[in-house]
Amino acid sequence: MDASRDWSDELVASAQWLLITVVIAAVVFLVVAALLLRITQWGRHFRAVTGAYFTGREALRTLPFAGVLLLSAVLSVRVKVLLSYQGNDMFSALQNSAAAIGSGDGAALDSAEHAFWHSLIVFGVLAVIEVVRTQLDFYLGQIFEIGWRDWLTERMTGAWIDDQAYYRGRFIDAPIDNPDQRIQQDVGDMIAGARSLSLGAVTAVVSVVSFTRILWDLSPPLDIAGVEIPRAMVFLVFAYVLVATTVAFWVGRPLIQLGFDYQAAAANFRYALVRLRDNAERVAFYRGEATERHGLRGLFAEVLRIYRRLVVFTTRFIGWNQAATEAAVVLPWLLQAPQFFAGTLTLGDVQQTGAAFGQIQSSLSFFRNSYSSFAAFRATLLRLEGLLEANERSRELPKIGVRALDRSVELNAVTVYRPDGAILVEDLNLRLRAGDAVVVTGLSGTGKTTLLRALAEMWPYTSGVVGRPEFTGTLFISQLPYLPLGDLRAALAYPAAPDSETDEVLSAALIKVQLGHLAAQLDEEADWASILSTGEQQRLAFARIILIRPAAAFLDEATSAVDEGLEFALYTLIRAELPDLILISTAHRRTVDRHHTARLELARGGGWSYLPKGKF
């Protein structure tokens, strides 16, 4: 019996087919992608979030890698096409062997048996190729995603951190929620979705073209109401999938917004859990467990409410898709069975018709079946673009003007407002030189801490100009110092690198601020923010001043958690270690005054007074 194709020449024929198909698929993909990125909203979001990864210098590595993945996707289609012919040969051989056995034709039986075993050898070769391709496709796909995720995470993190967007974003209209989740989870989800959807679409289109040719050759005419339709199977499968897809899009449309809402609600619940963990001691002191539980229950109730709706619409969506898929299995057999029983088609032809019909139906249904995945992809993409937009809006907020000075601090017409426009500090002018020290005092609510935030370029409701030493020459110390994750060395050296000083220097600094008992724990990794008391953390901040040796330091209630004796020792220490340090401190306790050469007293309504030492 004759084989369905010349397998001896298949290696060359398939290589030629792969080359031509990959080139055509790449060109069409680039053209379609360029159009979608420009004319669709989600395409514009994709360009804003990660378009740069596929242009410029990054493209030199990204595009060839993507080309290899495209080649793998096209190769998978070729293997499926060849398997359909192998299946035709195998079932035809079985049919011919049955006929030979019935007729007692030994020669025909030998020919059919040889054809059967040859088809199995072909299957073995194709199976090995597909197994190797699948492994390589997975491995290379993951490597591609890792590189993309590394780049995009760095971009998203940098955009969030640069220009203090992570802090100033709270002042924009409609502040963004859960940036941590957007960077950690949404980046990975978006990349995985983009790769699977794009390559899945390419595979689907190539499969449709490839198997349509097979189905065209095997499709008989069909008589409907006296009208003969040639190649009816081809037109039928396209009409079938069009109807099924249209209904699926209608059924699944609510999934896009529900997916976005669910991610937002789940992120809010997760943030509340993290916030409870970070504030465990304060909640425990207040015995606030019942209130916290009530709040968590309310947030989780919203998660469940949205998830229930997701379940309902997803159930409808899955039900319709499954029904359409199951109906497509039996349809080609119903239509080809009369041709088989009439003797015009072999069993292999019918089997290959069913395989081709199924592949076309499955490939065309990719867009229907992937609707929920696309909805999730759009939701994550929207969240990432929203974070970038929020970062940009935070950078557009006004900030105080800054100019670099050498070992001096000057405030020129500095005015600080509340968000509602009320003035906290009006038209403040100061000039401080090396060794000057000013304590900022005033009643609660007069803007002491807010003034320091404005001078640190954190507070957007301000005007004027501040002159100060370059960034590394100015240090701002908050009331509760920040301690990064890691060992004690990293916490002590922050914001400098952990290895910026030797162990001897670090240990000496700890001893000077009366934390010598910690000198032996420099390499110990722990959550030092929860281990050290607030007073110990404030002493650690003074050790940082000694290590960094800035030209100017701004301290916000930096000794509020230590007793007066320690306060005296800490201020005396830095005045002795850094006699030229320009020091600006906010404080409530009058005991801080004696360590400063002047006092800036803030009054309500924006007023202020500046008194040199000896007059306060």
Disulfide bonds with the S-S distance in Angstrom:
none
